[in-house]
Amino acid sequence: MSAGEVGLGIVPLTDDPDTGGFFAAAREGRLVVQECVSCGNLQQPPRHRCITCLATDLTWHDLPKRGTIHSWTVVEHQINPNFPAPYTVLLVDVEDEASTVPLRFLGRIVGREEPELGAAVELVFETVGDAVLPNWRLVEG
């Protein structure tokens, strides 16, 4: 098997210099984004440099464990054997007072859900091979 591949299917490379901190935080049950020490910009996805000022001094900023659904779609045709169709792909906005824009993350719900836009979701974590990945579930009520 090649790097990033396990018996469960393709998984992310968790020791990459730019994204390793994201996956380390997920193993601790935390959702994080990069924060630029120079200008305070929060950025997602992680990168080698700040997208605002190009500085390379970046740290990790903890985010709230709740968000709202920005968009969604139902996947009807199975692509990966580990994700049987149908399933609903979510685009989730996470608001943080340190950011001027919502930070967006993807997630997946098993089945053909049709959630309301703006519906509340809460953070959960899934283990896939050696990786721990953030995901979302609908908040009841």
MODELLER restraints for C-alpha pairs under 7 A, 6 or more apart:
rsr = mdl.restraints
at = mdl.atoms
rsr.add(forms.Gaussian(group=physical.xy_distance, feature=features.Distance(at['CA:4:A'], at['CA:10:A']), mean=5.99, stdev=0.5))
rsr.add(forms.Gaussian(group=physical.xy_distance, feature=features.Distance(at['CA:4:A'], at['CA:11:A']), mean=5.23, stdev=0.5))
rsr.add(forms.Gaussian(group=physical.xy_distance, feature=features.Distance(at['CA:4:A'], at['CA:12:A']), mean=5.66, stdev=0.5))
rsr.add(forms.Gaussian(group=physical.xy_distance, feature=features.Distance(at['CA:4:A'], at['CA:13:A']), mean=5.28, stdev=0.5))
rsr.add(forms.Gaussian(group=physical.xy_distance, feature=features.Distance(at['CA:5:A'], at['CA:11:A']), mean=5.86, stdev=0.5))
rsr.add(forms.Gaussian(group=physical.xy_distance, feature=features.Distance(at['CA:6:A'], at['CA:129:A']), mean=6.35, stdev=0.5))
rsr.add(forms.Gaussian(group=physical.xy_distance, feature=features.Distance(at['CA:8:A'], at['CA:82:A']), mean=6.46, stdev=0.5))
rsr.add(forms.Gaussian(group=physical.xy_distance, feature=features.Distance(at['CA:8:A'], at['CA:128:A']), mean=6.92, stdev=0.5))
rsr.add(forms.Gaussian(group=physical.xy_distance, feature=features.Distance(at['CA:8:A'], at['CA:129:A']), mean=6.47, stdev=0.5))
rsr.add(forms.Gaussian(group=physical.xy_distance, feature=features.Distance(at['CA:9:A'], at['CA:82:A']), mean=6.61, stdev=0.5))
rsr.add(forms.Gaussian(group=physical.xy_distance, feature=features.Distance(at['CA:11:A'], at['CA:128:A']), mean=6.86, stdev=0.5))
rsr.add(forms.Gaussian(group=physical.xy_distance, feature=features.Distance(at['CA:11:A'], at['CA:131:A']), mean=6.93, stdev=0.5))
rsr.add(forms.Gaussian(group=physical.xy_distance, feature=features.Distance(at['CA:14:A'], at['CA:20:A']), mean=5.16, stdev=0.5))
rsr.add(forms.Gaussian(group=physical.xy_distance, feature=features.Distance(at['CA:14:A'], at['CA:23:A']), mean=5.76, stdev=0.5))
rsr.add(forms.Gaussian(group=physical.xy_distance, feature=features.Distance(at['CA:14:A'], at['CA:131:A']), mean=6.72, stdev=0.5))
rsr.add(forms.Gaussian(group=physical.xy_distance, feature=features.Distance(at['CA:18:A'], at['CA:46:A']), mean=5.91, stdev=0.5))
rsr.add(forms.Gaussian(group=physical.xy_distance, feature=features.Distance(at['CA:18:A'], at['CA:47:A']), mean=5.48, stdev=0.5))
rsr.add(forms.Gaussian(group=physical.xy_distance, feature=features.Distance(at['CA:18:A'], at['CA:48:A']), mean=5.59, stdev=0.5))
rsr.add(forms.Gaussian(group=physical.xy_distance, feature=features.Distance(at['CA:19:A'], at['CA:46:A']), mean=5.72, stdev=0.5))
rsr.add(forms.Gaussian(group=physical.xy_distance, feature=features.Distance(at['CA:22:A'], at['CA:32:A']), mean=6.02, stdev=0.5))
rsr.add(forms.Gaussian(group=physical.xy_distance, feature=features.Distance(at['CA:22:A'], at['CA:33:A']), mean=7.00, stdev=0.5))
rsr.add(forms.Gaussian(group=physical.xy_distance, feature=features.Distance(at['CA:23:A'], at['CA:132:A']), mean=6.67, stdev=0.5))
rsr.add(forms.Gaussian(group=physical.xy_distance, feature=features.Distance(at['CA:25:A'], at['CA:31:A']), mean=6.47, stdev=0.5))
rsr.add(forms.Gaussian(group=physical.xy_distance, feature=features.Distance(at['CA:25:A'], at['CA:32:A']), mean=6.74, stdev=0.5))
rsr.add(forms.Gaussian(group=physical.xy_distance, feature=features.Distance(at['CA:26:A'], at['CA:132:A']), mean=5.86, stdev=0.5))
rsr.add(forms.Gaussian(group=physical.xy_distance, feature=features.Distance(at['CA:26:A'], at['CA:133:A']), mean=6.32, stdev=0.5))
rsr.add(forms.Gaussian(group=physical.xy_distance, feature=features.Distance(at['CA:26:A'], at['CA:134:A']), mean=6.50, stdev=0.5))
rsr.add(forms.Gaussian(group=physical.xy_distance, feature=features.Distance(at['CA:27:A'], at['CA:132:A']), mean=5.50, stdev=0.5))
rsr.add(forms.Gaussian(group=physical.xy_distance, feature=features.Distance(at['CA:30:A'], at['CA:62:A']), mean=6.74, stdev=0.5))
rsr.add(forms.Gaussian(group=physical.xy_distance, feature=features.Distance(at['CA:31:A'], at['CA:62:A']), mean=5.90, stdev=0.5))
rsr.add(forms.Gaussian(group=physical.xy_distance, feature=features.Distance(at['CA:31:A'], at['CA:63:A']), mean=5.62, stdev=0.5))
rsr.add(forms.Gaussian(group=physical.xy_distance, feature=features.Distance(at['CA:32:A'], at['CA:60:A']), mean=5.94, stdev=0.5))
rsr.add(forms.Gaussian(group=physical.xy_distance, feature=features.Distance(at['CA:32:A'], at['CA:61:A']), mean=5.23, stdev=0.5))
rsr.add(forms.Gaussian(group=physical.xy_distance, feature=features.Distance(at['CA:32:A'], at['CA:62:A']), mean=4.50, stdev=0.5))
rsr.add(forms.Gaussian(group=physical.xy_distance, feature=features.Distance(at['CA:32:A'], at['CA:63:A']), mean=5.56, stdev=0.5))
rsr.add(forms.Gaussian(group=physical.xy_distance, feature=features.Distance(at['CA:33:A'], at['CA:42:A']), mean=6.47, stdev=0.5))
rsr.add(forms.Gaussian(group=physical.xy_distance, feature=features.Distance(at['CA:33:A'], at['CA:43:A']), mean=6.03, stdev=0.5))
rsr.add(forms.Gaussian(group=physical.xy_distance, feature=features.Distance(at['CA:33:A'], at['CA:44:A']), mean=5.78, stdev=0.5))
rsr.add(forms.Gaussian(group=physical.xy_distance, feature=features.Distance(at['CA:33:A'], at['CA:46:A']), mean=6.82, stdev=0.5))
rsr.add(forms.Gaussian(group=physical.xy_distance, feature=features.Distance(at['CA:33:A'], at['CA:60:A']), mean=5.65, stdev=0.5))
rsr.add(forms.Gaussian(group=physical.xy_distance, feature=features.Distance(at['CA:33:A'], at['CA:61:A']), mean=5.38, stdev=0.5))
rsr.add(forms.Gaussian(group=physical.xy_distance, feature=features.Distance(at['CA:33:A'], at['CA:62:A']), mean=6.81, stdev=0.5))
rsr.add(forms.Gaussian(group=physical.xy_distance, feature=features.Distance(at['CA:34:A'], at['CA:42:A']), mean=5.65, stdev=0.5))
rsr.add(forms.Gaussian(group=physical.xy_distance, feature=features.Distance(at['CA:34:A'], at['CA:43:A']), mean=5.41, stdev=0.5))
rsr.add(forms.Gaussian(group=physical.xy_distance, feature=features.Distance(at['CA:34:A'], at['CA:44:A']), mean=6.80, stdev=0.5))
rsr.add(forms.Gaussian(group=physical.xy_distance, feature=features.Distance(at['CA:34:A'], at['CA:46:A']), mean=5.95, stdev=0.5))
rsr.add(forms.Gaussian(group=physical.xy_distance, feature=features.Distance(at['CA:34:A'], at['CA:58:A']), mean=6.12, stdev=0.5))
rsr.add(forms.Gaussian(group=physical.xy_distance, feature=features.Distance(at['CA:34:A'], at['CA:59:A']), mean=5.62, stdev=0.5))
rsr.add(forms.Gaussian(group=physical.xy_distance, feature=features.Distance(at['CA:34:A'], at['CA:60:A']), mean=4.71, stdev=0.5))
rsr.add(forms.Gaussian(group=physical.xy_distance, feature=features.Distance(at['CA:34:A'], at['CA:61:A']), mean=5.98, stdev=0.5))
rsr.add(forms.Gaussian(group=physical.xy_distance, feature=features.Distance(at['CA:35:A'], at['CA:41:A']), mean=5.61, stdev=0.5))
rsr.add(forms.Gaussian(group=physical.xy_distance, feature=features.Distance(at['CA:35:A'], at['CA:42:A']), mean=4.56, stdev=0.5))
rsr.add(forms.Gaussian(group=physical.xy_distance, feature=features.Distance(at['CA:35:A'], at['CA:43:A']), mean=6.54, stdev=0.5))
rsr.add(forms.Gaussian(group=physical.xy_distance, feature=features.Distance(at['CA:35:A'], at['CA:58:A']), mean=5.50, stdev=0.5))
rsr.add(forms.Gaussian(group=physical.xy_distance, feature=features.Distance(at['CA:35:A'], at['CA:59:A']), mean=5.21, stdev=0.5))
rsr.add(forms.Gaussian(group=physical.xy_distance, feature=features.Distance(at['CA:35:A'], at['CA:60:A']), mean=5.73, stdev=0.5))
rsr.add(forms.Gaussian(group=physical.xy_distance, feature=features.Distance(at['CA:35:A'], at['CA:61:A']), mean=5.86, stdev=0.5))
rsr.add(forms.Gaussian(group=physical.xy_distance, feature=features.Distance(at['CA:36:A'], at['CA:42:A']), mean=6.61, stdev=0.5))
rsr.add(forms.Gaussian(group=physical.xy_distance, feature=features.Distance(at['CA:36:A'], at['CA:50:A']), mean=6.05, stdev=0.5))
rsr.add(forms.Gaussian(group=physical.xy_distance, feature=features.Distance(at['CA:36:A'], at['CA:57:A']), mean=6.20, stdev=0.5))
rsr.add(forms.Gaussian(group=physical.xy_distance, feature=features.Distance(at['CA:36:A'], at['CA:58:A']), mean=4.62, stdev=0.5))
rsr.add(forms.Gaussian(group=physical.xy_distance, feature=features.Distance(at['CA:36:A'], at['CA:59:A']), mean=6.48, stdev=0.5))
rsr.add(forms.Gaussian(group=physical.xy_distance, feature=features.Distance(at['CA:37:A'], at['CA:57:A']), mean=5.75, stdev=0.5))
rsr.add(forms.Gaussian(group=physical.xy_distance, feature=features.Distance(at['CA:37:A'], at['CA:58:A']), mean=5.73, stdev=0.5))
rsr.add(forms.Gaussian(group=physical.xy_distance, feature=features.Distance(at['CA:37:A'], at['CA:59:A']), mean=6.85, stdev=0.5))
rsr.add(forms.Gaussian(group=physical.xy_distance, feature=features.Distance(at['CA:38:A'], at['CA:55:A']), mean=6.73, stdev=0.5))
rsr.add(forms.Gaussian(group=physical.xy_distance, feature=features.Distance(at['CA:39:A'], at['CA:53:A']), mean=6.94, stdev=0.5))
rsr.add(forms.Gaussian(group=physical.xy_distance, feature=features.Distance(at['CA:41:A'], at['CA:52:A']), mean=6.86, stdev=0.5))
rsr.add(forms.Gaussian(group=physical.xy_distance, feature=features.Distance(at['CA:42:A'], at['CA:99:A']), mean=6.14, stdev=0.5))
rsr.add(forms.Gaussian(group=physical.xy_distance, feature=features.Distance(at['CA:44:A'], at['CA:103:A']), mean=6.62, stdev=0.5))
rsr.add(forms.Gaussian(group=physical.xy_distance, feature=features.Distance(at['CA:48:A'], at['CA:56:A']), mean=6.49, stdev=0.5))
rsr.add(forms.Gaussian(group=physical.xy_distance, feature=features.Distance(at['CA:49:A'], at['CA:55:A']), mean=5.54, stdev=0.5))
rsr.add(forms.Gaussian(group=physical.xy_distance, feature=features.Distance(at['CA:49:A'], at['CA:56:A']), mean=4.69, stdev=0.5))
rsr.add(forms.Gaussian(group=physical.xy_distance, feature=features.Distance(at['CA:50:A'], at['CA:56:A']), mean=6.37, stdev=0.5))
rsr.add(forms.Gaussian(group=physical.xy_distance, feature=features.Distance(at['CA:63:A'], at['CA:96:A']), mean=6.47, stdev=0.5))
rsr.add(forms.Gaussian(group=physical.xy_distance, feature=features.Distance(at['CA:64:A'], at['CA:96:A']), mean=6.98, stdev=0.5))
rsr.add(forms.Gaussian(group=physical.xy_distance, feature=features.Distance(at['CA:65:A'], at['CA:122:A']), mean=5.83, stdev=0.5))
rsr.add(forms.Gaussian(group=physical.xy_distance, feature=features.Distance(at['CA:65:A'], at['CA:123:A']), mean=5.04, stdev=0.5))
rsr.add(forms.Gaussian(group=physical.xy_distance, feature=features.Distance(at['CA:66:A'], at['CA:94:A']), mean=6.68, stdev=0.5))
rsr.add(forms.Gaussian(group=physical.xy_distance, feature=features.Distance(at['CA:66:A'], at['CA:121:A']), mean=5.71, stdev=0.5))
rsr.add(forms.Gaussian(group=physical.xy_distance, feature=features.Distance(at['CA:66:A'], at['CA:122:A']), mean=4.38, stdev=0.5))
rsr.add(forms.Gaussian(group=physical.xy_distance, feature=features.Distance(at['CA:66:A'], at['CA:123:A']), mean=5.93, stdev=0.5))
rsr.add(forms.Gaussian(group=physical.xy_distance, feature=features.Distance(at['CA:67:A'], at['CA:92:A']), mean=6.10, stdev=0.5))
rsr.add(forms.Gaussian(group=physical.xy_distance, feature=features.Distance(at['CA:67:A'], at['CA:93:A']), mean=5.44, stdev=0.5))
rsr.add(forms.Gaussian(group=physical.xy_distance, feature=features.Distance(at['CA:67:A'], at['CA:94:A']), mean=4.54, stdev=0.5))
rsr.add(forms.Gaussian(group=physical.xy_distance, feature=features.Distance(at['CA:67:A'], at['CA:95:A']), mean=6.88, stdev=0.5))
rsr.add(forms.Gaussian(group=physical.xy_distance, feature=features.Distance(at['CA:67:A'], at['CA:120:A']), mean=5.88, stdev=0.5))
rsr.add(forms.Gaussian(group=physical.xy_distance, feature=features.Distance(at['CA:67:A'], at['CA:121:A']), mean=5.32, stdev=0.5))
rsr.add(forms.Gaussian(group=physical.xy_distance, feature=features.Distance(at['CA:67:A'], at['CA:122:A']), mean=6.33, stdev=0.5))
rsr.add(forms.Gaussian(group=physical.xy_distance, feature=features.Distance(at['CA:68:A'], at['CA:92:A']), mean=5.52, stdev=0.5))
rsr.add(forms.Gaussian(group=physical.xy_distance, feature=features.Distance(at['CA:68:A'], at['CA:93:A']), mean=5.33, stdev=0.5))
rsr.add(forms.Gaussian(group=physical.xy_distance, feature=features.Distance(at['CA:68:A'], at['CA:94:A']), mean=6.77, stdev=0.5))
rsr.add(forms.Gaussian(group=physical.xy_distance, feature=features.Distance(at['CA:68:A'], at['CA:118:A']), mean=5.00, stdev=0.5))
rsr.add(forms.Gaussian(group=physical.xy_distance, feature=features.Distance(at['CA:68:A'], at['CA:119:A']), mean=5.32, stdev=0.5))
rsr.add(forms.Gaussian(group=physical.xy_distance, feature=features.Distance(at['CA:68:A'], at['CA:120:A']), mean=4.58, stdev=0.5))
rsr.add(forms.Gaussian(group=physical.xy_distance, feature=features.Distance(at['CA:68:A'], at['CA:121:A']), mean=5.69, stdev=0.5))
rsr.add(forms.Gaussian(group=physical.xy_distance, feature=features.Distance(at['CA:69:A'], at['CA:90:A']), mean=6.66, stdev=0.5))
rsr.add(forms.Gaussian(group=physical.xy_distance, feature=features.Distance(at['CA:69:A'], at['CA:91:A']), mean=6.04, stdev=0.5))
rsr.add(forms.Gaussian(group=physical.xy_distance, feature=features.Distance(at['CA:69:A'], at['CA:92:A']), mean=4.64, stdev=0.5))
rsr.add(forms.Gaussian(group=physical.xy_distance, feature=features.Distance(at['CA:69:A'], at['CA:93:A']), mean=6.26, stdev=0.5))
rsr.add(forms.Gaussian(group=physical.xy_distance, feature=features.Distance(at['CA:69:A'], at['CA:117:A']), mean=5.33, stdev=0.5))
rsr.add(forms.Gaussian(group=physical.xy_distance, feature=features.Distance(at['CA:69:A'], at['CA:118:A']), mean=4.80, stdev=0.5))
rsr.add(forms.Gaussian(group=physical.xy_distance, feature=features.Distance(at['CA:69:A'], at['CA:119:A']), mean=5.42, stdev=0.5))
rsr.add(forms.Gaussian(group=physical.xy_distance, feature=features.Distance(at['CA:69:A'], at['CA:120:A']), mean=6.63, stdev=0.5))
rsr.add(forms.Gaussian(group=physical.xy_distance, feature=features.Distance(at['CA:70:A'], at['CA:91:A']), mean=5.49, stdev=0.5))
rsr.add(forms.Gaussian(group=physical.xy_distance, feature=features.Distance(at['CA:70:A'], at['CA:92:A']), mean=5.37, stdev=0.5))
rsr.add(forms.Gaussian(group=physical.xy_distance, feature=features.Distance(at['CA:70:A'], at['CA:93:A']), mean=5.91, stdev=0.5))
rsr.add(forms.Gaussian(group=physical.xy_distance, feature=features.Distance(at['CA:70:A'], at['CA:117:A']), mean=5.88, stdev=0.5))
rsr.add(forms.Gaussian(group=physical.xy_distance, feature=features.Distance(at['CA:70:A'], at['CA:118:A']), mean=6.11, stdev=0.5))
rsr.add(forms.Gaussian(group=physical.xy_distance, feature=features.Distance(at['CA:71:A'], at['CA:90:A']), mean=6.08, stdev=0.5))
rsr.add(forms.Gaussian(group=physical.xy_distance, feature=features.Distance(at['CA:71:A'], at['CA:91:A']), mean=5.11, stdev=0.5))
rsr.add(forms.Gaussian(group=physical.xy_distance, feature=features.Distance(at['CA:71:A'], at['CA:117:A']), mean=6.29, stdev=0.5))
rsr.add(forms.Gaussian(group=physical.xy_distance, feature=features.Distance(at['CA:72:A'], at['CA:88:A']), mean=6.74, stdev=0.5))
rsr.add(forms.Gaussian(group=physical.xy_distance, feature=features.Distance(at['CA:72:A'], at['CA:89:A']), mean=5.50, stdev=0.5))
rsr.add(forms.Gaussian(group=physical.xy_distance, feature=features.Distance(at['CA:72:A'], at['CA:90:A']), mean=4.49, stdev=0.5))
rsr.add(forms.Gaussian(group=physical.xy_distance, feature=features.Distance(at['CA:72:A'], at['CA:91:A']), mean=5.95, stdev=0.5))
rsr.add(forms.Gaussian(group=physical.xy_distance, feature=features.Distance(at['CA:73:A'], at['CA:88:A']), mean=5.66, stdev=0.5))
rsr.add(forms.Gaussian(group=physical.xy_distance, feature=features.Distance(at['CA:73:A'], at['CA:89:A']), mean=5.43, stdev=0.5))
rsr.add(forms.Gaussian(group=physical.xy_distance, feature=features.Distance(at['CA:73:A'], at['CA:90:A']), mean=6.88, stdev=0.5))
rsr.add(forms.Gaussian(group=physical.xy_distance, feature=features.Distance(at['CA:74:A'], at['CA:86:A']), mean=6.64, stdev=0.5))
rsr.add(forms.Gaussian(group=physical.xy_distance, feature=features.Distance(at['CA:74:A'], at['CA:87:A']), mean=5.72, stdev=0.5))
rsr.add(forms.Gaussian(group=physical.xy_distance, feature=features.Distance(at['CA:74:A'], at['CA:88:A']), mean=4.33, stdev=0.5))
rsr.add(forms.Gaussian(group=physical.xy_distance, feature=features.Distance(at['CA:74:A'], at['CA:89:A']), mean=6.19, stdev=0.5))
rsr.add(forms.Gaussian(group=physical.xy_distance, feature=features.Distance(at['CA:74:A'], at['CA:112:A']), mean=6.13, stdev=0.5))
rsr.add(forms.Gaussian(group=physical.xy_distance, feature=features.Distance(at['CA:75:A'], at['CA:85:A']), mean=6.28, stdev=0.5))
rsr.add(forms.Gaussian(group=physical.xy_distance, feature=features.Distance(at['CA:75:A'], at['CA:86:A']), mean=5.44, stdev=0.5))
rsr.add(forms.Gaussian(group=physical.xy_distance, feature=features.Distance(at['CA:75:A'], at['CA:87:A']), mean=5.41, stdev=0.5))
rsr.add(forms.Gaussian(group=physical.xy_distance, feature=features.Distance(at['CA:75:A'], at['CA:88:A']), mean=6.04, stdev=0.5))
rsr.add(forms.Gaussian(group=physical.xy_distance, feature=features.Distance(at['CA:76:A'], at['CA:85:A']), mean=5.34, stdev=0.5))
rsr.add(forms.Gaussian(group=physical.xy_distance, feature=features.Distance(at['CA:76:A'], at['CA:86:A']), mean=4.72, stdev=0.5))
rsr.add(forms.Gaussian(group=physical.xy_distance, feature=features.Distance(at['CA:77:A'], at['CA:85:A']), mean=5.78, stdev=0.5))
rsr.add(forms.Gaussian(group=physical.xy_distance, feature=features.Distance(at['CA:77:A'], at['CA:86:A']), mean=6.96, stdev=0.5))
rsr.add(forms.Gaussian(group=physical.xy_distance, feature=features.Distance(at['CA:78:A'], at['CA:84:A']), mean=5.56, stdev=0.5))
rsr.add(forms.Gaussian(group=physical.xy_distance, feature=features.Distance(at['CA:78:A'], at['CA:85:A']), mean=4.93, stdev=0.5))
rsr.add(forms.Gaussian(group=physical.xy_distance, feature=features.Distance(at['CA:86:A'], at['CA:111:A']), mean=5.12, stdev=0.5))
rsr.add(forms.Gaussian(group=physical.xy_distance, feature=features.Distance(at['CA:86:A'], at['CA:112:A']), mean=5.61, stdev=0.5))
rsr.add(forms.Gaussian(group=physical.xy_distance, feature=features.Distance(at['CA:87:A'], at['CA:108:A']), mean=6.73, stdev=0.5))
rsr.add(forms.Gaussian(group=physical.xy_distance, feature=features.Distance(at['CA:87:A'], at['CA:109:A']), mean=5.74, stdev=0.5))
rsr.add(forms.Gaussian(group=physical.xy_distance, feature=features.Distance(at['CA:87:A'], at['CA:110:A']), mean=4.60, stdev=0.5))
rsr.add(forms.Gaussian(group=physical.xy_distance, feature=features.Distance(at['CA:87:A'], at['CA:111:A']), mean=4.39, stdev=0.5))
rsr.add(forms.Gaussian(group=physical.xy_distance, feature=features.Distance(at['CA:87:A'], at['CA:112:A']), mean=5.47, stdev=0.5))
rsr.add(forms.Gaussian(group=physical.xy_distance, feature=features.Distance(at['CA:88:A'], at['CA:108:A']), mean=5.54, stdev=0.5))
rsr.add(forms.Gaussian(group=physical.xy_distance, feature=features.Distance(at['CA:88:A'], at['CA:109:A']), mean=5.05, stdev=0.5))
rsr.add(forms.Gaussian(group=physical.xy_distance, feature=features.Distance(at['CA:88:A'], at['CA:110:A']), mean=6.38, stdev=0.5))
rsr.add(forms.Gaussian(group=physical.xy_distance, feature=features.Distance(at['CA:88:A'], at['CA:111:A']), mean=6.36, stdev=0.5))
rsr.add(forms.Gaussian(group=physical.xy_distance, feature=features.Distance(at['CA:88:A'], at['CA:112:A']), mean=5.88, stdev=0.5))
rsr.add(forms.Gaussian(group=physical.xy_distance, feature=features.Distance(at['CA:88:A'], at['CA:113:A']), mean=5.96, stdev=0.5))
rsr.add(forms.Gaussian(group=physical.xy_distance, feature=features.Distance(at['CA:89:A'], at['CA:107:A']), mean=5.74, stdev=0.5))
rsr.add(forms.Gaussian(group=physical.xy_distance, feature=features.Distance(at['CA:89:A'], at['CA:108:A']), mean=4.56, stdev=0.5))
rsr.add(forms.Gaussian(group=physical.xy_distance, feature=features.Distance(at['CA:89:A'], at['CA:109:A']), mean=6.54, stdev=0.5))
rsr.add(forms.Gaussian(group=physical.xy_distance, feature=features.Distance(at['CA:90:A'], at['CA:106:A']), mean=5.54, stdev=0.5))
rsr.add(forms.Gaussian(group=physical.xy_distance, feature=features.Distance(at['CA:90:A'], at['CA:107:A']), mean=4.89, stdev=0.5))
rsr.add(forms.Gaussian(group=physical.xy_distance, feature=features.Distance(at['CA:90:A'], at['CA:108:A']), mean=5.81, stdev=0.5))
rsr.add(forms.Gaussian(group=physical.xy_distance, feature=features.Distance(at['CA:91:A'], at['CA:104:A']), mean=6.53, stdev=0.5))
rsr.add(forms.Gaussian(group=physical.xy_distance, feature=features.Distance(at['CA:91:A'], at['CA:105:A']), mean=5.78, stdev=0.5))
rsr.add(forms.Gaussian(group=physical.xy_distance, feature=features.Distance(at['CA:91:A'], at['CA:106:A']), mean=4.77, stdev=0.5))
rsr.add(forms.Gaussian(group=physical.xy_distance, feature=features.Distance(at['CA:91:A'], at['CA:107:A']), mean=6.51, stdev=0.5))
rsr.add(forms.Gaussian(group=physical.xy_distance, feature=features.Distance(at['CA:92:A'], at['CA:104:A']), mean=5.38, stdev=0.5))
rsr.add(forms.Gaussian(group=physical.xy_distance, feature=features.Distance(at['CA:92:A'], at['CA:105:A']), mean=5.20, stdev=0.5))
rsr.add(forms.Gaussian(group=physical.xy_distance, feature=features.Distance(at['CA:92:A'], at['CA:106:A']), mean=6.15, stdev=0.5))
rsr.add(forms.Gaussian(group=physical.xy_distance, feature=features.Distance(at['CA:93:A'], at['CA:102:A']), mean=5.40, stdev=0.5))
rsr.add(forms.Gaussian(group=physical.xy_distance, feature=features.Distance(at['CA:93:A'], at['CA:103:A']), mean=5.56, stdev=0.5))
rsr.add(forms.Gaussian(group=physical.xy_distance, feature=features.Distance(at['CA:93:A'], at['CA:104:A']), mean=4.69, stdev=0.5))
rsr.add(forms.Gaussian(group=physical.xy_distance, feature=features.Distance(at['CA:93:A'], at['CA:105:A']), mean=6.73, stdev=0.5))
rsr.add(forms.Gaussian(group=physical.xy_distance, feature=features.Distance(at['CA:94:A'], at['CA:102:A']), mean=5.54, stdev=0.5))
rsr.add(forms.Gaussian(group=physical.xy_distance, feature=features.Distance(at['CA:94:A'], at['CA:103:A']), mean=5.16, stdev=0.5))
rsr.add(forms.Gaussian(group=physical.xy_distance, feature=features.Distance(at['CA:94:A'], at['CA:104:A']), mean=6.18, stdev=0.5))
rsr.add(forms.Gaussian(group=physical.xy_distance, feature=features.Distance(at['CA:95:A'], at['CA:102:A']), mean=4.92, stdev=0.5))
rsr.add(forms.Gaussian(group=physical.xy_distance, feature=features.Distance(at['CA:95:A'], at['CA:103:A']), mean=6.42, stdev=0.5))
rsr.add(forms.Gaussian(group=physical.xy_distance, feature=features.Distance(at['CA:107:A'], at['CA:135:A']), mean=4.89, stdev=0.5))
rsr.add(forms.Gaussian(group=physical.xy_distance, feature=features.Distance(at['CA:107:A'], at['CA:136:A']), mean=5.65, stdev=0.5))
rsr.add(forms.Gaussian(group=physical.xy_distance, feature=features.Distance(at['CA:108:A'], at['CA:135:A']), mean=6.61, stdev=0.5))
rsr.add(forms.Gaussian(group=physical.xy_distance, feature=features.Distance(at['CA:108:A'], at['CA:136:A']), mean=6.88, stdev=0.5))
rsr.add(forms.Gaussian(group=physical.xy_distance, feature=features.Distance(at['CA:109:A'], at['CA:137:A']), mean=6.89, stdev=0.5))
rsr.add(forms.Gaussian(group=physical.xy_distance, feature=features.Distance(at['CA:120:A'], at['CA:138:A']), mean=6.18, stdev=0.5))
rsr.add(forms.Gaussian(group=physical.xy_distance, feature=features.Distance(at['CA:120:A'], at['CA:139:A']), mean=5.56, stdev=0.5))
rsr.add(forms.Gaussian(group=physical.xy_distance, feature=features.Distance(at['CA:121:A'], at['CA:136:A']), mean=5.93, stdev=0.5))
rsr.add(forms.Gaussian(group=physical.xy_distance, feature=features.Distance(at['CA:121:A'], at['CA:137:A']), mean=5.32, stdev=0.5))
rsr.add(forms.Gaussian(group=physical.xy_distance, feature=features.Distance(at['CA:121:A'], at['CA:138:A']), mean=4.41, stdev=0.5))
rsr.add(forms.Gaussian(group=physical.xy_distance, feature=features.Distance(at['CA:121:A'], at['CA:139:A']), mean=5.05, stdev=0.5))
rsr.add(forms.Gaussian(group=physical.xy_distance, feature=features.Distance(at['CA:122:A'], at['CA:136:A']), mean=5.47, stdev=0.5))
rsr.add(forms.Gaussian(group=physical.xy_distance, feature=features.Distance(at['CA:122:A'], at['CA:137:A']), mean=5.55, stdev=0.5))
rsr.add(forms.Gaussian(group=physical.xy_distance, feature=features.Distance(at['CA:122:A'], at['CA:138:A']), mean=6.48, stdev=0.5))
rsr.add(forms.Gaussian(group=physical.xy_distance, feature=features.Distance(at['CA:122:A'], at['CA:139:A']), mean=6.23, stdev=0.5))
rsr.add(forms.Gaussian(group=physical.xy_distance, feature=features.Distance(at['CA:123:A'], at['CA:134:A']), mean=6.71, stdev=0.5))
rsr.add(forms.Gaussian(group=physical.xy_distance, feature=features.Distance(at['CA:123:A'], at['CA:135:A']), mean=5.89, stdev=0.5))
rsr.add(forms.Gaussian(group=physical.xy_distance, feature=features.Distance(at['CA:123:A'], at['CA:136:A']), mean=4.76, stdev=0.5))
rsr.add(forms.Gaussian(group=physical.xy_distance, feature=features.Distance(at['CA:123:A'], at['CA:137:A']), mean=6.69, stdev=0.5))
rsr.add(forms.Gaussian(group=physical.xy_distance, feature=features.Distance(at['CA:124:A'], at['CA:134:A']), mean=5.96, stdev=0.5))
rsr.add(forms.Gaussian(group=physical.xy_distance, feature=features.Distance(at['CA:124:A'], at['CA:135:A']), mean=5.21, stdev=0.5))
rsr.add(forms.Gaussian(group=physical.xy_distance, feature=features.Distance(at['CA:124:A'], at['CA:136:A']), mean=5.50, stdev=0.5))
rsr.add(forms.Gaussian(group=physical.xy_distance, feature=features.Distance(at['CA:124:A'], at['CA:137:A']), mean=6.91, stdev=0.5))
rsr.add(forms.Gaussian(group=physical.xy_distance, feature=features.Distance(at['CA:125:A'], at['CA:132:A']), mean=6.39, stdev=0.5))
rsr.add(forms.Gaussian(group=physical.xy_distance, feature=features.Distance(at['CA:125:A'], at['CA:133:A']), mean=5.48, stdev=0.5))
rsr.add(forms.Gaussian(group=physical.xy_distance, feature=features.Distance(at['CA:125:A'], at['CA:134:A']), mean=4.56, stdev=0.5))
rsr.add(forms.Gaussian(group=physical.xy_distance, feature=features.Distance(at['CA:125:A'], at['CA:135:A']), mean=5.60, stdev=0.5))
rsr.add(forms.Gaussian(group=physical.xy_distance, feature=features.Distance(at['CA:126:A'], at['CA:132:A']), mean=5.57, stdev=0.5))
rsr.add(forms.Gaussian(group=physical.xy_distance, feature=features.Distance(at['CA:126:A'], at['CA:133:A']), mean=5.21, stdev=0.5))
rsr.add(forms.Gaussian(group=physical.xy_distance, feature=features.Distance(at['CA:126:A'], at['CA:134:A']), mean=6.43, stdev=0.5))
rsr.add(forms.Gaussian(group=physical.xy_distance, feature=features.Distance(at['CA:126:A'], at['CA:135:A']), mean=6.87, stdev=0.5))
rsr.add(forms.Gaussian(group=physical.xy_distance, feature=features.Distance(at['CA:127:A'], at['CA:133:A']), mean=6.24, stdev=0.5))
